[in-house]
Amino acid sequence: MSKLTCQISVSLDGYVAGPSQGPDDPLGEGGMRLHEWLFAGEGPELQVGIKSCGAFIMGRNMFGPGRGAWDQSWHGWWGGNPYHQPVFVLTHHERETLPVDGDAPFHFVTTGIESALEQARAVAGDRDVMVAGGAETVRQYLAAGLLDELLLTVTPVLLGKGEQLLVDVGDPTFEQVETIVSPSVTHLRYRVTY
């Protein structure tokens, strides 16, 4: 069976987004600093992991800022699908599949994390499925004992507050299997067992 993985940037103090997230600042105050390494061209070896995935799962907050009924004109923060594979968005409000980028639509799942994973695995075939984020979605998969691998990109910034990653996740065991040091961040790959 394919693995369920997650690759996410985190501050030294454990946050994946800063405070005051909103439509004009989706990663919150200081949150973009967590991803500067990527825009500087570091970590091309990590793209291999993303490209090996056949489907992605994300929470509604990662897809867009709204709550409640959907704004049908909203097509995601990116104006397309940055993963170029099908994405399953966890939500409490139904929405028709959003057909973007040919074979890489956004599907909206109201039936929970296990259902989203089952649907993602069905389209991914023998390829892995990746939880793209946000923090709450990653926490749910960890707490349910479903995440197989976690790649943390530790960025040397302190956010002080915001969206923490590893709280209320139960008691998983993290076995470090790889360390990749780049000029401005450290990538830590963990095998997760329960």
C-alpha positions in Angstrom: 0.0 0.0 0.0 1.2 3.5 -0.7 2.5 5.7 2.1 0.7 8.7 3.6 3.4 11.4 3.9 3.6 15.1 4.9 6.2 17.7 4.0 5.8 21.0 5.9 7.9 24.0 7.0 8.1 24.7 10.7 9.7 27.5 12.8 12.2 26.7 15.5 9.4 27.2 18.0 7.0 24.8 16.3 4.7 27.0 14.2 3.7 26.4 10.6 1.8 29.7 10.3 2.0 33.0 12.1 -0.8 34.8 14.0 -3.6 36.7 12.3 -4.1 34.5 9.3 -6.5 36.0 6.8 -7.3 36.6 3.1 -4.5 39.2 2.8 -2.0 37.1 4.8 -2.8 33.4 4.4 0.3 32.3 6.4 -0.2 34.9 9.1 2.3 37.5 10.4 5.8 36.3 9.5 4.5 33.1 8.1 6.1 33.6 4.6 9.5 33.6 6.3 9.0 29.8 6.7 9.1 29.4 2.9 11.9 31.8 1.9 14.3 28.8 1.4 12.0 27.4 -1.3 11.9 30.6 -3.3 15.6 30.9 -3.0 15.9 27.7 -5.0 17.1 25.5 -2.1 15.9 21.9 -1.7 15.3 20.7 -5.2 15.8 17.1 -3.9 12.6 17.6 -1.9 10.6 18.1 -5.1 11.3 14.5 -5.9 9.1 13.5 -2.9 6.3 15.8 -4.0 6.5 14.6 -7.6 6.3 11.0 -6.5 2.9 11.6 -5.0 -0.2 10.7 -7.0 -2.7 12.7 -4.9 -2.8 15.3 -2.1 -5.0 16.1 0.9 -5.4 19.5 2.5 -7.7 21.3 4.9 -10.1 24.0 3.9 -8.0 26.8 5.5 -5.1 25.8 3.2 -7.4 26.0 0.2 -9.0 29.3 1.1 -9.9 31.8 3.8 -13.7 31.3 4.0 -15.8 29.5 6.5 -19.4 28.4 6.1 -21.0 28.1 2.7 -18.5 28.3 -0.2 -17.8 31.3 -2.3 -18.1 29.6 -5.7 -15.8 32.2 -7.3 -12.9 31.1 -5.0 -10.5 28.7 -6.8 -7.7 28.5 -4.2 -4.9 30.8 -3.2 -2.8 29.8 -6.2 -5.2 30.4 -9.1 -4.7 26.8 -10.2 -3.4 23.5 -8.7 0.3 23.9 -7.6 0.6 20.1 -7.1 -0.5 19.1 -10.6 -2.2 16.0 -9.2 -5.7 15.6 -7.7 -6.2 17.3 -4.4 -8.8 16.3 -1.8 -9.9 19.3 0.4 -11.4 18.5 3.8 -14.5 20.6 4.5 -17.8 20.6 6.3 -19.6 22.2 3.4 -20.3 20.5 0.1 -18.9 21.8 -3.1 -18.8 20.3 -6.6 -15.4 19.2 -7.9 -13.4 22.1 -9.2 -11.8 21.0 -12.6 -8.5 22.9 -12.8 -5.3 21.9 -14.6 -6.8 19.0 -16.6 -6.3 15.8 -14.6 -5.6 17.7 -11.4 -9.0 18.8 -10.0 -9.8 19.9 -6.4 -12.3 17.4 -4.8 -14.2 18.5 -1.7 -14.7 15.9 1.0 -17.3 16.2 3.7 -17.0 12.7 5.0 -13.9 12.9 7.1 -10.1 12.2 7.0 -10.4 8.5 6.4 -12.7 9.0 3.5 -10.4 11.6 2.0 -7.5 9.2 2.3 -9.4 6.4 0.7 -10.4 8.6 -2.2 -6.9 9.9 -2.6 -5.4 6.4 -2.6 -7.9 5.3 -5.2 -6.6 7.9 -7.7 -3.0 7.7 -6.6 -2.7 4.0 -7.4 0.7 2.7 -6.2 2.0 6.3 -5.7 2.1 8.0 -2.3 -0.4 10.4 -1.0 0.8 13.6 0.7 -1.0 15.7 3.3 -0.2 19.2 2.1 -1.4 20.9 5.2 -2.5 22.9 7.1 -1.6 22.2 10.7 -5.0 21.0 11.8 -5.2 18.5 9.0 -1.7 17.1 9.8 -2.6 16.9 13.5 -5.8 14.9 12.6 -3.9 12.4 10.6 -1.3 12.0 13.3 -3.8 11.7 16.0 -5.7 9.0 14.0 -2.5 7.0 13.5 -2.6 7.3 9.7 0.5 9.3 8.8 3.5 7.1 7.8 6.2 9.7 7.2 6.8 13.4 8.2 9.3 15.6 6.6 9.9 18.8 8.6 11.7 21.7 7.1 13.0 23.5 10.2 13.5 27.2 9.4 15.6 29.3 11.8 12.9 31.8 12.6 10.8 32.3 15.7 7.1 33.2 15.2 6.2 33.3 18.9 2.5 32.4 18.2 0.3 31.2 15.5 -0.6 27.7 14.3 1.3 25.0 16.1 2.0 21.7 14.4 2.7 19.0 17.0 0.0 19.5 19.7 -2.8 17.1 20.6 -1.5 14.4 18.3 -1.5 11.5 20.7 1.8 9.7 21.3 3.3 8.7 18.0 6.9 7.7 17.7 9.2 9.6 15.3 12.2 7.6 14.0 14.6 10.0 12.2 15.6 8.4 8.9 17.2 11.3 7.0 18.7 14.7 7.6 19.4 17.1 4.7 21.2 20.3 5.6 20.9 23.2 3.2 22.3 26.7 3.5 19.3 28.2 5.4 17.2 25.3 6.7 17.4 21.7 7.9 15.1 19.0 6.5 14.3 16.2 8.9 12.6 13.1 7.6 10.8 10.9 10.2 9.1 7.5 10.0 6.0 7.7 12.2 4.8 4.7 14.2 2.0 4.4 16.7 
